[in-house]
Amino acid sequence: MKQTWRIALAGAVLALAAGPAQAQAWPSKPVRMVVPFPPGGATDAAARIYAQHLGDFLGQGVVVENKAGAGGEIGAEYVAKSAPDGYTLLMGAVGSHAIHAAMPDKPGYDFATAFVGVSMATSMPMAVAVNSKVPATNVQELIALAKSKPGTITFGSAGPGTSQHMAGELFQVVTGTRLMHVPYRGSGPAITDLLGGQIDMVIETLPALLPQVASGKIRLLGVTTATRATALPDLPTLMEQGVKDYSVATTYALLAPAGTPPAVVDKLSAGMQKAAAMASVQQAALKLGADAVATSPADTSRVLKQEVARWADVVRMSTAK
């Protein structure tokens, strides 16, 4: 009996010791960072800015894998349903996923509960841009023009339910205007029609707009973030121009499946924060018109919850269905 008791006690001690050892062993193989959009976009760029440096920190390769489709939801659902072992992560477009979660036709997973936040990656301001023939040189003039011609000022977007679309819906809600939404199959076609005068305005990311400003065919009226964009320090925000409670950015975050061990999440977050502090990472983000903004897991999860609640309210108050 005493011998049996000793064997059981030894087994328990070994089991307790094995837990920390297993946690310390992570990662023992390469980590996949899934991008739910095609190569070359802003989400893909955010992933590639961080992947190499995160891999150096972890001592294992971080492989960027593109799984595009359904506006980012195929890749996101794939990661949401993956094993929560720290080896399959999502570089998510937070706004897009939160918006889709608020729509009646929801994706096949619950964005609010399917992931745990690891770290924010980049935050990219958007800007209100009009065709140069539109008689508005600032945001208040645009609002006055829209109110004088309800439902006739056209705004283009990268497609229904995209961040660009919902930024326009929020603009209408907070300014009391009514615009005509013209959806496109991506930002490129929308910008082309803005340049050609087929639509009046867009609310778009800076990388999509900045190359076109020199043409003189479009005019930037204001940035959508709470503070001025690093890439455009002379362009005032919408809030500076009297549009209260309007702050929108396209944000990208590293997420892990719910249930991923906290020690793994913390290690990943520490690597992201170390990378974001590097001058090379900050400069690479700035070239995209973005800022490197790594955060703790707690802060990341807080942002996810805020985005889900916010866009649910916008969908409820707007015409976006």
C-alpha positions in Angstrom: 0.0 0.0 0.0 2.8 2.4 1.0 4.6 1.6 -2.3 1.5 2.3 -4.3 1.1 5.6 -2.5 4.7 6.5 -3.3 4.2 5.7 -7.0 1.1 7.8 -7.2 2.8 10.7 -5.5 5.8 10.5 -7.9 3.4 10.5 -10.8 1.6 13.6 -9.6 4.9 15.4 -9.1 6.0 14.5 -12.6 2.7 15.7 -14.1 3.0 19.0 -12.3 6.5 19.4 -13.6 5.5 18.5 -17.1 3.0 21.4 -17.5 5.6 24.2 -17.3 8.1 22.2 -19.3 5.6 21.8 -22.1 4.8 25.5 -22.0 8.4 26.4 -22.1 9.0 24.1 -25.1 6.6 26.2 -27.3 7.3 26.8 -30.1 8.9 23.6 -31.2 8.0 24.1 -34.9 7.2 26.9 -37.3 4.1 29.1 -36.6 1.6 29.9 -39.3 0.3 33.5 -39.6 -2.8 33.3 -41.7 -3.8 36.3 -43.8 -7.4 36.1 -44.9 -6.9 38.3 -48.0 -4.8 38.0 -51.1 -1.1 38.9 -51.1 -0.3 42.6 -51.6 -3.1 44.1 -49.5 -2.8 46.0 -46.3 -3.5 43.0 -44.1 -0.8 41.0 -45.9 1.6 43.9 -45.6 1.0 44.1 -41.8 1.7 40.4 -41.4 4.9 40.5 -43.4 6.2 43.5 -41.5 6.1 41.6 -38.3 6.6 37.9 -39.3 10.4 37.8 -39.6 11.0 39.8 -36.4 8.5 37.7 -34.5 10.2 34.6 -35.8 13.6 35.8 -34.6 12.1 36.5 -31.1 10.4 33.0 -30.9 13.4 31.1 -32.3 11.1 29.5 -34.9 10.0 30.6 -38.4 6.7 32.5 -38.7 5.2 31.6 -42.1 2.7 33.9 -43.7 -0.1 32.0 -45.4 -2.8 33.6 -47.5 -6.3 32.1 -47.3 -8.5 34.6 -49.1 -12.2 34.6 -49.8 -15.6 35.8 -48.6 -14.2 39.2 -47.6 -11.7 37.7 -45.2 -14.0 35.2 -43.6 -12.7 32.0 -45.1 -9.3 32.5 -43.5 -10.7 33.8 -40.3 -13.1 30.9 -39.9 -10.2 28.5 -40.6 -8.1 29.9 -37.8 -11.1 30.2 -35.4 -11.7 26.4 -35.8 -8.0 25.5 -35.6 -6.4 23.8 -32.6 -5.6 26.5 -29.9 -2.0 25.5 -29.6 -0.3 28.7 -30.7 0.8 27.3 -34.1 -2.0 28.8 -36.2 -2.7 32.5 -35.8 -4.7 35.1 -37.7 -3.6 38.5 -38.9 -7.1 40.0 -38.9 -8.6 43.2 -40.3 -10.4 44.0 -37.0 -13.0 46.4 -38.5 -14.0 44.1 -41.4 -14.4 41.1 -39.1 -16.4 43.1 -36.5 -18.6 44.5 -39.3 -19.3 41.1 -40.7 -20.2 39.8 -37.3 -22.9 42.6 -37.0 -24.5 41.8 -40.3 -27.6 39.6 -40.5 -25.8 37.1 -42.8 -23.1 36.2 -40.2 -20.0 34.2 -40.9 -19.8 30.6 -39.6 -18.2 31.5 -36.3 -18.7 34.1 -33.6 -15.9 36.7 -33.9 -16.6 38.1 -30.4 -15.8 34.7 -28.8 -13.8 32.7 -31.3 -10.5 34.5 -30.7 -8.2 35.8 -28.0 -6.3 39.0 -28.7 -2.6 38.7 -28.9 -1.5 42.2 -30.1 -2.5 45.0 -32.4 -0.2 45.3 -35.4 -0.8 48.4 -37.4 -3.4 51.2 -37.5 -4.1 52.9 -40.8 -6.0 56.2 -41.0 -8.6 56.8 -43.7 -9.4 60.0 -45.3 -12.5 61.7 -46.9 -11.7 62.4 -50.5 -13.8 64.1 -53.2 -13.5 64.5 -56.9 -12.0 67.9 -57.5 -15.2 69.1 -59.3 -17.2 68.7 -56.1 -17.7 72.3 -54.6 -16.4 71.5 -51.1 -13.0 72.3 -49.7 -13.5 71.1 -46.2 -15.7 68.6 -44.4 -18.4 71.2 -43.2 -18.9 72.3 -46.8 -19.3 68.7 -47.8 -21.9 68.2 -45.1 -23.8 71.3 -46.1 -23.7 70.2 -49.8 -25.0 66.7 -48.9 -27.9 68.2 -46.8 -28.9 70.5 -49.6 -29.1 67.5 -52.0 -30.3 64.5 -49.9 -29.5 61.2 -51.4 -27.7 62.5 -54.5 -24.1 62.8 -53.4 -22.5 59.5 -54.3 -19.9 57.7 -52.2 -18.0 54.7 -53.5 -16.6 51.9 -51.4 -14.6 48.7 -51.8 -17.8 46.7 -51.5 -20.8 46.1 -49.2 -19.8 45.6 -45.6 -16.2 46.7 -46.0 -14.6 49.2 -43.7 -14.8 51.9 -46.4 -18.6 51.2 -46.8 -19.2 51.3 -43.0 -17.1 54.4 -42.6 -19.5 56.1 -45.0 -22.5 54.8 -43.1 -21.1 56.1 -39.8 -20.4 59.5 -41.5 -24.1 59.7 -42.4 -25.3 58.7 -38.9 -23.1 61.3 -37.1 -23.7 64.2 -39.6 -27.3 63.6 -40.3 -26.8 63.4 -44.0 -28.1 60.9 -46.6 -25.7 59.8 -49.3 -26.0 57.3 -52.2 -23.7 54.3 -51.7 -22.1 52.9 -54.8 -20.3 49.6 -54.1 -17.3 48.3 -56.1 -15.3 45.1 -56.2 -12.4 46.6 -54.4 -10.7 50.0 -53.7 -9.0 50.2 -57.1 -12.2 50.5 -59.2 -13.7 52.9 -56.7 -10.7 55.2 -56.9 -10.7 55.0 -60.7 -14.3 56.2 -60.8 -13.6 58.9 -58.3 -10.7 60.2 -60.5 -13.0 60.1 -63.5 -15.9 61.9 -61.8 -18.3 59.0 -61.9 -18.7 59.3 -58.1 -18.4 62.3 -55.8 -16.5 60.9 -52.8 -14.9 58.0 -51.0 -13.7 57.4 -47.4 -10.5 55.3 -48.2 -7.2 54.2 -46.7 -4.3 56.6 -47.2 -2.2 54.1 -49.3 -5.0 54.0 -51.9 -5.4 57.8 -52.0 -2.0 59.3 -51.6 -0.6 58.2 -55.1 -3.6 60.0 -56.7 -3.4 63.4 -54.9 -0.7 64.8 -57.2 -3.0 64.3 -60.2 -5.2 67.2 -59.0 -8.3 65.2 -59.8 -9.1 64.5 -56.1 -9.1 66.6 -53.0 -8.5 65.3 -49.4 -10.8 67.0 -46.9 -9.9 65.3 -43.6 -8.5 62.2 -41.9 -10.8 59.9 -40.0 -8.7 59.2 -36.9 -8.8 61.0 -33.6 -5.4 62.5 -34.2 -3.7 63.7 -37.4 -2.0 61.1 -39.6 1.8 60.9 -39.4 1.9 60.8 -43.2 -0.3 63.9 -43.6 0.4 66.2 -40.6 -1.2 69.2 -42.3 -4.6 67.6 -43.0 -7.0 68.1 -40.1 -9.2 65.4 -38.7 -12.9 65.2 -39.0 -13.3 65.9 -35.3 -11.1 69.0 -35.6 -13.6 70.1 -38.3 -16.6 69.7 -36.0 -17.7 66.1 -36.7 -18.1 64.9 -33.1 -17.7 61.2 -32.2 -16.1 60.3 -35.6 -12.9 58.3 -35.3 -12.3 55.4 -37.7 -9.1 53.6 -38.6 -8.5 50.3 -40.4 -6.7 48.3 -37.7 -5.0 45.0 -38.0 -4.3 42.6 -35.1 -2.7 39.3 -34.4 -5.3 36.9 -33.0 -5.2 33.3 -31.7 -8.0 30.8 -31.4 -9.9 31.0 -28.1 -8.4 28.6 -25.6 -4.8 29.2 -26.6 -2.6 28.9 -23.4 -2.1 32.4 -21.8 1.7 31.8 -21.6 1.8 31.3 -25.4 -0.3 34.4 -26.0 1.9 36.4 -23.7 5.0 35.3 -25.4 3.6 36.1 -28.9 2.5 39.5 -27.6 5.9 40.3 -26.2 7.5 39.4 -29.5 5.1 41.7 -31.4 5.7 44.6 -28.9 9.5 44.2 -29.3 9.2 44.2 -33.1 6.9 47.3 -33.1 9.6 49.2 -31.1 12.1 48.7 -33.9 12.8 51.6 -36.2 12.7 49.4 -39.3 9.2 48.2 -38.4 8.0 51.7 -37.7 9.4 52.9 -41.0 7.9 50.0 -43.0 4.5 50.8 -41.5 4.8 54.5 -42.2 5.5 53.7 -45.9 2.0 52.1 -45.9 0.5 55.2 -44.3 0.1 53.3 -41.1 1.5 53.2 -37.6 3.0 50.2 -35.8 0.9 49.9 -32.6 1.6 46.6 -30.8 -0.4 46.1 -27.6 -0.8 43.7 -24.7 -3.3 40.8 -24.9 -5.7 42.6 -22.5 -5.6 45.8 -24.5 -6.1 43.9 -27.8 -9.1 42.0 -26.5 -10.6 45.3 -25.3 -10.3 46.8 -28.8 -11.9 43.7 -30.3 -14.9 44.1 -28.0 -15.2 47.8 -28.6 -15.2 47.3 -32.4 -17.8 44.6 -32.3 -20.1 46.7 -30.1 -19.5 49.8 -32.2 -20.2 48.4 -35.6 -23.3 46.6 -34.4 -24.6 50.0 -33.4 -23.7 51.5 -36.8 -25.4 48.6 -38.7 -28.5 49.0 -36.5 -28.7 52.8 -37.1 -27.8 52.8 -40.8 -29.2 51.4 -44.0 -26.4 48.8 -44.2 -27.9 45.3 -44.3 
